[in-house]
């Protein structure tokens, strides 16, 4: 097990449902609305019906109840087939993970109110 694997496994995951728009801006150019299964400071887990590859870059767009929004880049870090048309996909936030962490924590606070 690499140090990155250990870090990933100890990263606290929170069962927060955050609606996201996931976009693939490669030649296939698709987008899909999803709900996160869980989130962490480094990324998220969601279900996608589109086929993705490990390492693939995705654009993530999310909006809070108050209308504020963020747009981040993610990298596919984990894929587990769930059914013929569905995969559980772990996405690592690339770049400003602090912005992502602040966003999902704000979402959790909004959900409690």
C-alpha positions, 0 to 999 in steps of 0.5 A: 500500500502506498502512502497515497493509498493510506492517506486516501483511506484515512481521509474522513468521508461524510455522507453528504448529498450534494447535487453536482453537474459533471462535465466531460469536455473531451471529444465525447462532450457529455454532462450528467447531473448527479448527487454525491454519495459522500464527500471528503476534503479531497473529493467525492463519490457519486454514481455516473451512467457515462463511461469514465477512465481512471485519471480522466479529468472532469469538470464539476459544477455545484450550487448552494441553496443561496445561489453561490456556485463553484466550478472545480476540476476533478480526476477519476481516482476510483471506479466500481461497476454497480450495474450495466449502466451505472458506476460508483466513481471516486473523484479527487478534486484537483487544484483548490481542494480548500474551496471544495471543502468549504463548499461541502461544509457549507452545504452540510450546514444549510441542510441542518437548518 
